[in-house]
Amino acid sequence: VLEMEVSNESRETHLKAENAINIRKKGIGIHWFILPGNNMTITESAHTIFSTIAPTDTLFWRGGRVVEVIRNGDKAEFKIITENEFCSRIEKYGHTVGGYVIHPSTQQYTLSQKACTREAAARLLAAAEASELPKISAISNCDLLIEENGHPKILSYGYNPELGGVYISQQNGAKEVGWEEAVEAIKSILLDFNFQSEGDQSRAIASILTPALRFGGHISGSIPVDVAEANESQSGKTYRQKVLAAIYGEAPEVATQIKGVGGGDEPFFNALYRGRPFIQFDNCRGKIDSPTLEAFITANGQFGTRGAYRKWGAVDSRKFYLMLTSNGFEATRDFCNRSNIIRIKKQPKQYQYKQYDEGDLLEHIRTHQFYYLGCVLGIIKEWMARGKQKTSDTRHDFREWNQICDWIVQNLFGCVPLMEGHQKMKVRISSPNESWLRNVVLAVTATDQLDKQLSASALLELCDQEEIDLPGNTENRSETALKKKIGAVMAKLFGDGNELECEGFIVKRGVIYTPRLDRPSEQMELKVYEFSHAPPNTPAPQ
């Protein structure tokens, strides 16, 4: 046991706290981490310990908790330091850990080496002085491009105090790529995706640039959720988002569709507090109506996370990029207004995808990640060099994001405006009737019933077969009631007309005459619906 006499002025059992503090300040115990207790205050002990640890950039202060950066596979993430872990952590900084004890023979306070107890660790971690550790808000597995004094600056490997504190976990930096070469390289990434319209392609390009713009602080407002919608499974909707994340040296963290604490929120909150920058809700079905998700999208700053049995602390919502995939879903109008909807069609069976030396596109991006990251940063540098211009488009709730990305895709990529066709998709997704009709159209296509006249009975059978729920209240499940429900939904969709367009298909309403079941000699009128491909020259919806 190491001991050091610290006072000759008192033989009382308890010394005055100021004597112990003053003696320490004179140099005694300078290489000690003195634990609280026996006249060493929590405040003074915590200040000494955390101010010593702070310059090492090994422990950080995030959202009211002490955290460290750890490796989980090939990715970095945050981990909260528990009381038990802190007991051993403070032994790694070249200081003797101990506390004041009373010498049994002299009744004087001496410093004695001892392990930090869980109780002492809890007091230290809860002290305000823990916030003397470096502030941190995000982990990035690649370089970030920021603006400093009007000039571009790269944040590279290690801890960077900018942007609220960012830890760059990747040692290799992005390559320098000229913007014209970068534009062609980014376009080449998307060649094998069969976008439903040119507007969808523009929004896909914007999705690749948005994380760098957001994480680098170039967009101060909120950014939308990247919504990938496909007409069939295996169309590439999830794959596109994996490619996007790979450009940034990441892989999407898949979270379940959130429903509430104990029912689905916790995996989302877990991903947030671990600092996983790309979070994906994969293959969502039904209606997306989550106050939690919508609150996070619009938080634009500190957002409290919680678990079923504990509180994780606050996170900075500006450090995350949310993604969602679906073959068909319904959402609230607010959610649609806060989304970047990108539609993909499945390529024909005979389509030949481009082959790379590394294998597929995703492996190619992973192998050349530093190059493709350099392409993204090169495009943003060119946008900065041209004065960070914007368009005046107001067709999206998140105008700053929309106007910046709209200018880039039009002026640097030569593509159509960002919001072309987006408004109609928002209306369709937020409309239960139109969302149901889209699902029916896809089911008709999948079951080879295009160009056939289908009655309400046939559509009801199709919905039952493909597990498509009818919109609205369907408590009465009788066949007659459900057929009437289909007729009522169709009547609202068609209005006074007999033809409508839905996602590249034409739906026509007609009438046929068929014998009555009760009186076969008499004819009755029966409405039928015919689904067919829209002509190639049908203009994209505006």
Buried (B, 14 or more C-beta within 10 A) or exposed (E): EEEBEBBEEEEEEEBEEEBBBEBBEEEBBEEBBBBBBBBBBBEBBBBBBBEBBBEEBBBBBBBBBBBBBEEEEEBBBBBBBBBEBBBEBBEEBEBBBBBBBBBEEEEBBBBBEBEBBEEBBBBBBEBEBBEBBBEBBBBBBBBBBBBEEEEBBBBBEEBBEEBBBBBBBBEEBBBEBEBEEBBEBBBEBBEBBBBBBBBBBBBBBBBBBBBBBBBBBBBEBBBBBBBBBBBEEEBBBBBBBBBBBBBBBBBBBBBBBBEEBEEBBBBBBBBBBBBBBBBBBBBBBEBBEBEBBBEBBBBBEBBBBBBEEEBBBBBBBBBBBBBBBBBBBBBBEBBBBBBBBBBBBBBEEEEEEEEBEEEBBBEBBBBBBBBBBBBBBBBBBBBBEEEEEBBEBEBBBBBBBBBBBBBBBBBBBEBBBBBBBBBBBBEBBBBBBBBBBBBBBBBBBEEEBEEBBBBBEBBBEBBEEBEBBBBEEEEEEEEEEBBEBBBBBBEEBBEEEEEBEBBBBBBBBEEEEEEEEEEEEEEEEBBBBBBEEBEEEEEBBE
